[in-house]
């Protein structure tokens, strides 16, 4: 049981490039989410999903897309990377929206030059 | 998020108790949480308290909730160097968990 797996761990992009951050969980969790962590600002919610085929925006969704075609996977796409998207990204999941104890992946450190 | 606030730093000596404080503005949350983040890792749920409780104890951890003042605290007894980490206060918000900025705990040997 691997829990929540994120890849890659580190990534450097040039402004304007696109990429996908991968997230997979093997706990059959309904709820999945993406956060970004910036110094002194805690974690801010980017997008979330309450089940396969259902996604919604969080606090800071601009510049990011998500999809949830399976229960296990919840990729985060950066459409055209900007330096303001330099951050550490965390994927998290929970059993359901009624049980919000989150399990986190180990994070992706992204730098946009 | 602005509606969950924590002090940014706390320094204690090994063996002392640590108390990390948190205030929040929205009292509608069902649960309040404490997460721990060690260097280079994701967050890990440490403990949580249901909103109709005043206190919860779990080994060295004590959570106190003052609903009137919207104040949550985490007390770590007999703090060890392995407790050095960032501690995040969070509240449930329907589909969204709202986090504070985190308190970095330094433990001096």
Interface residues (C-beta under 8 A of the other chain):
Chain A: X4 X31 X33 X35 X40 X41 X42 X43 X44 X45 X48 X50 X56 X58 X59 X90 X92 X97 X100 X101 X102 X103 X104 X105 X106 X107
Chain B: X1 X4 X8 X31 X33 X35 X40 X41 X42 X43 X44 X45 X48 X88 X92 X94 X95 X96 X97 X99 X100 X101 X102
